[in-house]
Amino acid sequence: MRLNSIILFQENEEWIVVVVEDGEETRRTFANERFAKNWHDGQRLRLGLEVANDDA
């Protein structure tokens, strides 16, 4: 069984989300940080991973 993971980072003025699902990597780039974070959080939910609460 392979673990799923997701990371979000900024590189060269773009926001990048990398999803690893069942060993396969998918990478998406965004110009807007909020769009990247929203997609990241949605993918975390879909994969059953914990979503951080930014309201703190």
N, C-alpha and C positions, 0 to 999 in steps of 0.2 A: 504494500500500500504506500503510495506516495503522498507526501504532505502538500497541501495547498498554501500559498503565501501571496502576499501583495505588498508592494512598496510604492511610495510616492516621493519624488525628489525633483529639484529644480536643476536644470542644466542649460546653459546658454540662452537664458531668458525664456525657456519653455518649461512646462511642468510635464513630467513623465510618470506614468503609472505602469508598473510591470506586474503582471499577474502570472503566477505559476499554478496551473491546475492540472493535476494528474501528470506532472512532469513536463507539460508543454507550456512554453513561455509566450505570452502575448504582451506587446508593448504598445501603449497609446500615448500620443503627445497632445498637449493642450497649450494654447497661448494664454488662457485665463486660469488663474489659480483656483478660483471658486468652482469652475466647471470640473477641473481635475479632481478636487477634493470630493465633490458630489459623486462623480463616477467611481472614484476609489471607494467611498463609503458604500455605494450600491453594490459593487463587486464583493466587498467584505461580507455584506449581508447575504448575497447569493451563495458565497462559499461557506457560510456558516461560521465566519470568523467574527471576533468581537469588534464592535465599532466604538471608537473613542468619542466621548462627549466633549465638545469644545466649549460648552457653556460655563466651565469652571473658572 
